[in-house]
Each structure stands twice: as C-alpha cells, then as structure tokens.
Amino acid sequence: MLDAVDVALMRALQGDGRATYQALADGVGLSRTAVRARVRQLVGTGAIRIVGVLHAGVLGMEVLGQVSFSVSGPVAPVLREIAPRDAVTFAAQTAGRFPLVADLRVRNDEALATELAALRALPGVTGVEVFRADSVIKDAYSSVRRLRDIVIDPLDWRLVRHLQRDGRASYAELARQVGLSQAAARSRVVRLIDAGVVHVTALVEPSVVGADEQLGFGVRCRGDAGAAAVRIGTLSGVSFLATGFGRYDIVGGVTAADRHSLVDAVEAIRSSTEVAYLETWEHLSVAKERRRGDAGASAAPAAAEEERGLLAQGACSGDPVTV
C-alpha cells in the first residue's frame, strides 16, 4: 500500500528521475537509506519505471495529431489495422461520439496528410476528424521542455539508449557500457539532459497507484486557448493537455482514482469560464499505448529504426548528428 511519502517520491522522480537519494531524502524528511529502499521497492513492484524519454524532436517526430474515426460495422477489426502502424502511438475503442481514437506522431504536416490518407482508406473507416497539436502544455509522462540545438555523436546515442533502459544507471555503469571515464560519461549525460534531448522520469503505473479511471476530452474555447489551457492544466486530475487547431482548440486527458473523482475533474473543466464546449470519451479498450516520447521497450518501430540508423550512420562515418 502506497503512502504519502511514496507518492511524494514518485512526483519528485517524475520531475528528475536521476535526483540523488540525498536530494530525495531532503525533500521527504527521511534518511537516505530509507529513501533508497523505498525507491527500489517502487521500481521492484512495478509501481514506476525510471527511464530516459527522448524528446520527439530529436527523431524529427515533431507533429502530434489526434484522429477521431467514424466506423461502419464492428470497431475491433479497424482497431487491429490501425494499432500496428508506425505513426500510431495510441489507439483505443471509445465510448462517445466517435467509436475509435488514435494519436499520431509524424515528422511534418506532409507526413501527417499522407498518414491520414492511408487511414481514411482502411476498410470500415467512413470518416476522420483531426486535431493537430501546436503546443503541449502538460504531460504527466514527460516534462515539457524546449529542445536546444546540439551535436549528438555515436557515444551520446549509446548513452541515451542505456538511459532508455535504466534511467537511474550509475555514471560508473554508463561509463563501463560505452567505454568512457566516469567523469566523461557524467559530462555527456548532463549535457544531453540540459539540452532537452532526453528527460529521465518515473513512468507511473496507474493501476498501482489507484488511478484506474481515465478519459480523454476536447475543448472549444472562448478567447485565448493558450491561456485557457494553462489554467485547465492546474486542475486536479488533468494529466495531459495540448493546444492546437481542427476539431478542438484543446485536447487533454484526465486520470482519477475513482468515478466520483473523475466526475469532479470533468465538472471543474466544464466550470472554467473559457470553456464554450466540452466533449469527453472513455477508453473502453486500449489496443496500443506508447506513452508520449517514451522510447523504451514499447517504442514505435519507426522511431527506434531512425535512432539505430542515426547511430549506425555516425558510427560508420565518424560524423556527429546535429539536432
């Protein structure tokens, strides 16, 4: 059973997955030894995974789109066709105006148009409506950081790949894995994190922390959608929020411990003065979920292949890659 200290540690690790045990201990008022034991237990029980999350822009996947599908006939066969696609990061059968939703990550608007054309052509799909995000305001799975231009060489990529598997790997272990001194490995990792290339964070398993109720929502706003999104992002339960254009001005997600808390969260959004229209949909069956920016074991093949390609290109040519 998780207590308030466990929750505080998870929140701290979401912000900085490589925070030292002493820093974590200072934050919760326990000894370093006690905090170390708690963090290891959280990881060991599957409550959290501490991983390095790549910024989507590193692999050129900067365009985020949400697609709502109209379907003729059973939804499951369409969902089975959509889920394996490289561009799809999330796909679910839903209860709401549309029976199926999917999130896409692609390189640019041209790639988005190409993917949408392919989705429209799938058997059973009778129409799609699209939300194209232009700014992610809040993401519980990753910090929202700006990516700075830096040069990434093959050794940097190797470090990133090890962090994707184990975000809290020691600098000594990372140095051993890539053949650097501990000081050099630390310098490179700090540089990659500071530039926004990779964010080490705790990915929390919702069922373990009692957050079993989840839904998506779309908002049409009065006035400034960006300002409205910032205010909505402060509401309890809101786990993801992005502004954009198309079907909605804002799309987001809510996570709650129970149905009552879920209703309270939706009512709080609906009570915002900037909200002219609110639509919600419940995820009945999730066929694919690659958490935003997560390039760990569940990463999409296209992103993983791109990374391997860049690594191989740098290794063969000796040239660094600029992002």
Secondary structure as GFF3:
##gff-version 3
##sequence-region A 1 323
A	DSSP	alpha_helix	4	15	.	.	.	ID=ss1
A	DSSP	alpha_helix	21	28	.	.	.	ID=ss2
A	DSSP	alpha_helix	32	44	.	.	.	ID=ss3
A	DSSP	beta_strand	48	54	.	.	.	ID=ss4
A	DSSP	three_ten_helix	56	59	.	.	.	ID=ss5
A	DSSP	beta_strand	63	71	.	.	.	ID=ss6
A	DSSP	alpha_helix	76	82	.	.	.	ID=ss7
A	DSSP	beta_strand	88	95	.	.	.	ID=ss8
A	DSSP	beta_strand	100	106	.	.	.	ID=ss9
A	DSSP	alpha_helix	109	120	.	.	.	ID=ss10
A	DSSP	beta_strand	125	139	.	.	.	ID=ss11
A	DSSP	beta_strand	151	152	.	.	.	ID=ss12
A	DSSP	alpha_helix	154	165	.	.	.	ID=ss13
A	DSSP	alpha_helix	171	178	.	.	.	ID=ss14
A	DSSP	alpha_helix	182	194	.	.	.	ID=ss15
A	DSSP	beta_strand	198	204	.	.	.	ID=ss16
A	DSSP	beta_strand	213	221	.	.	.	ID=ss17
A	DSSP	alpha_helix	225	232	.	.	.	ID=ss18
A	DSSP	beta_strand	238	246	.	.	.	ID=ss19
A	DSSP	beta_strand	250	256	.	.	.	ID=ss20
A	DSSP	alpha_helix	259	270	.	.	.	ID=ss21
A	DSSP	beta_strand	275	289	.	.	.	ID=ss22
A	DSSP	alpha_helix	301	317	.	.	.	ID=ss23
A	DSSP	beta_strand	321	322	.	.	.	ID=ss24
###
